[in-house]
Amino acid sequence: MTLAGVLNNNESALRASLQAEYGIRLLLDAGGRTEPGRTPRELADLVEHLPGGCALGRAIGGDAAITTEAHMTRAVEHTIRMTAWSEAGGKGKQPEPMRLPRAAGEVAAEQAVESAKASAWERRQARREAASDPS
């Protein structure tokens, strides 16, 4: 994701992440300044290397939403479940790793599809009611 894309879609999460991780205030006035002053290239580098689990990562979703520690904890938890399953004779369904939080773009796209389906259903229902109305 580009700096411009992050600014357009997740400005508040970016602002919170820069403040929390680097102590940089993002001042989006006409000049797009930061305190202390940073060039757009420096700012882009800082954004690219924000740690997983920061506010921006959680807003974006997917792999960026989880810290390294959470990834490691999830791996240990899965190993424990796999060991227990194996010790029990491997009966039943094999445990699967927990899913990562879905990317925000995927969720938004799915919501748009569901909203379009709901609108189409409402239109069909309105047509059916109008066709069955004897008056």
N, C-alpha and C positions, 0 to 999 in steps of 0.2 A: 504494500500500500504506500502510496506517495504521501509526502508531507501535505500537499494540497488536498489530497483525498481525505486524509485524517482531519485536517482543519475543517473541511466541508461537512464531514459526517460525524465527527466525534470531538468537537472542539473542547467541550467541558471536561471530558475524560483525559484529553491530551493536556489540558491546563493542570488538572489535578496530578497527573503522572509527572510532569516536568517539575512541579513544585515539590512533590514528595520525594522524588528520586535525586534531583539535582539542585533543588533550591532556586529554580529559575521561574520567574514570573513571566507569563506570556501576556503581553499587552497588545491586543489586536485593535489598534487604532488605524488611522490611515497609513502609517508607516510600518505596521506589523512588527513592532519592536519587542524585544525581550529585556528583562533585567536580571542579571547583568547582560549587556549587549552581546548578541550572537548573530553571526551571519546565517542566512537561510541554509547554507550547506552544513554549517556546524549543527544547527538545529535539526536538520534532517538526519545527521549521523546520530545525534543523541536519541531521537525518536526511534530510529532503527534498532538501537541497542537497549531500549527499555527492557527491564526484566519481565519475564512471564509473571502473570498474576497482578500486574499493576492495573490501575484504573482503566487505562487505554486497552490493555489486553483483555480485561473482563468485558469491556464494551464491544470489542471486536469478536471475541469468542474463539472457539477452536483451541489450538495448542497454546496460543498466547494467553489464554485465560487462566492458566494453571502455573503455579510456581514449580521450580525444579524439585523442591521438597515434596510437593503434592504428587508430582510424577513418580518420584521414588517411592512414596508411601503407597500409591496405587499399584506399583509393580510388586512390592512386598505383599500387599493384601492379596493380589492375584496369585502369587506363588504359594501363599498359605492355603488359599482355597483349592489350588491345584493339588497340593500335597495331601490335603484332607480327602479330596476326591479320589486320588490315587490309592491312598491307604485304605479307603473304603471299597476297594476292588474296582474302581473306575466305573461304577454303576451310575446310571442316569446321564444326564446331559453334562458334558464337560464344561467347567466354568469358563466364562469369557471375561476378558478384561473390561473394566468399566469404560463406558464411552466418554470421550472428551465432550465438553460443552460445544454445542453446535456454533458455527460461525454466525455472526449477526446477520450477514448477508443472506445466508441460507434460511434463517428464521424469517427474515423480512420477505423473501421471495415466496416461502410457503404460506405466509399470512396473506400475501397479495393473491395467491391462487385461491385460497380458501374464501377470501372476501369476494372474489369474482364469482366463485361457485354459489355463494350465498345470495349474491345479487341476482344471478340468473334464476335461482330457485324462486326468489321473491317475485320476479317478473312473471315466471310461469304460473305461480299461484294466483297472482293478480289477474292474469288472462283467464285462468280457469274460473275464478270467481265471477269475472265479468261475463263470461260465456254462459254460466249456469244461473245468473241472476235473471229472473223472468221479467223484471220491470224495465 
